Amino acid sequence: MGKSNSLPPAGHYNANYGNFQTELYAQIRREAFGEDIGQNSWLTSDEQDRFLEWLDLSPGKTLLDVACGAGGPALRITATTGCSVVGIDVHEQAVTTASSLAAQRGLAERAEFRSTDATGPLPFPDASFDAITCIDAINHFPERPRVIAEWARLLKAGGRLLFTDPITVTGELTNAEIAVRSSAGFYLFVPHGYDERVIAHCGLGLLVCEDVTANMARVAEARRKARASRSTALREIEGNQTYDDEQEFLGVTARVAGEGRLSRFVYVSKKLR
Ligand SMILES: C[S@@+](CC[C@H](N)C(=O)[O-])C[C@H]1O[C@@H](n2cnc3c(N)ncnc32)[C@H](O)[C@@H]1O
């Protein structure tokens, strides 16, 4: 399956990552998420706390965060559990921000961020990690069976994989909704049930499958409103086209999620041997 979208990889994220550390974008995150942990997804801090209960991380353990963005979620996990983390993302500005946040938070010794395309083989030996996370990004990778098999290769026996899939088709969608919702580069839309089958096929045992669509609907709408109330400043920074496209993206995301037509699930699985 080829990448059909002609946008540069993760180019849609330029406005967010280019302005990530400005007070304006931090204010928007605080309003959208309640707590700004440096995320660029649908993840809130209370949701991450629940995820942590399933990951079994502690000092001495190692986590790989695939498509880590600006590193905020991975750094919060390191700070909370004491584990070490490697974060990878294809967006160089995001990785630079992640490294600088690690230094600012005094976590650079336990947190390393690398610019890596996660669609190919990953540059780590077999059984390198106790846990792997991938938050709201698996939809950007083609060939899901190959991607999850690669993650399974990197896990130690008994290690945990947690990913969210925010692009699970659970109802009817128009072509216009699909076009707007998939405007950030390559997107893979899958039916509910598909992720469970791939997980099983890759030698992982499913521990948790939970519908976490409500968070996505809430965050998308809160983010749209937080940006709308700062539209003059954002239009100057982003330009009218990028601003309008992002607002439309957030509006459609909130609507199709709120109506249960495009859903977000979290999957936790364990490497069996
Ligand atoms: C919705 S953001 C989520 C970021 C992060 N997980 C978080 O929770 O803040 C999706 C991320 O996927 C990254 N991404 C897209 N395609 C990628 C690829 N081929 N390899 C690695 N990262 C990629 C983007 O750069 C972006 O940071």
PDBQT file of the ligand as one rigid body, heavy atoms in Angstrom, charges set to zero:
ROOT
HETATM    1  C1  LIG A 301      -1.170  13.602  16.446  1.00  0.00    +0.000 C 
HETATM    2  S1  LIG A 301       0.582  13.745  16.578  1.00  0.00    +0.000 S 
HETATM    3  C2  LIG A 301       0.877  12.870  18.116  1.00  0.00    +0.000 C 
HETATM    4  C3  LIG A 301       2.170  13.268  18.771  1.00  0.00    +0.000 C 
HETATM    5  C4  LIG A 301       2.409  12.676  20.158  1.00  0.00    +0.000 C 
HETATM    6  N1  LIG A 301       2.222  11.246  20.197  1.00  0.00    +0.000 N 
HETATM    7  C5  LIG A 301       1.556  13.336  21.197  1.00  0.00    +0.000 C 
HETATM    8  O1  LIG A 301       0.726  12.654  21.829  1.00  0.00    +0.000 OA
HETATM    9  O2  LIG A 301       1.711  14.559  21.410  1.00  0.00    +0.000 OA
HETATM   10  C6  LIG A 301       1.135  12.578  15.364  1.00  0.00    +0.000 C 
HETATM   11  C7  LIG A 301       2.652  12.523  15.241  1.00  0.00    +0.000 C 
HETATM   12  O3  LIG A 301       3.009  11.537  14.284  1.00  0.00    +0.000 OA
HETATM   13  C8  LIG A 301       4.219  11.951  13.694  1.00  0.00    +0.000 C 
HETATM   14  N2  LIG A 301       4.444  11.186  12.480  1.00  0.00    +0.000 N 
HETATM   15  C9  LIG A 301       3.716  11.197  11.335  1.00  0.00    +0.000 A 
HETATM   16  N3  LIG A 301       4.264  10.373  10.428  1.00  0.00    +0.000 NA
HETATM   17  C10 LIG A 301       5.354   9.804  11.016  1.00  0.00    +0.000 A 
HETATM   18  C11 LIG A 301       6.333   8.867  10.587  1.00  0.00    +0.000 A 
HETATM   19  N4  LIG A 301       6.290   8.338   9.374  1.00  0.00    +0.000 N 
HETATM   20  N5  LIG A 301       7.309   8.507  11.459  1.00  0.00    +0.000 NA
HETATM   21  C12 LIG A 301       7.365   9.054  12.704  1.00  0.00    +0.000 A 
HETATM   22  N6  LIG A 301       6.471   9.960  13.162  1.00  0.00    +0.000 NA
HETATM   23  C13 LIG A 301       5.480  10.332  12.329  1.00  0.00    +0.000 A 
HETATM   24  C14 LIG A 301       3.994  13.446  13.468  1.00  0.00    +0.000 C 
HETATM   25  O4  LIG A 301       5.204  14.143  13.232  1.00  0.00    +0.000 OA
HETATM   26  C15 LIG A 301       3.307  13.816  14.776  1.00  0.00    +0.000 C 
HETATM   27  O5  LIG A 301       4.249  14.234  15.729  1.00  0.00    +0.000 OA
ENDROOT
TORSDOF 0
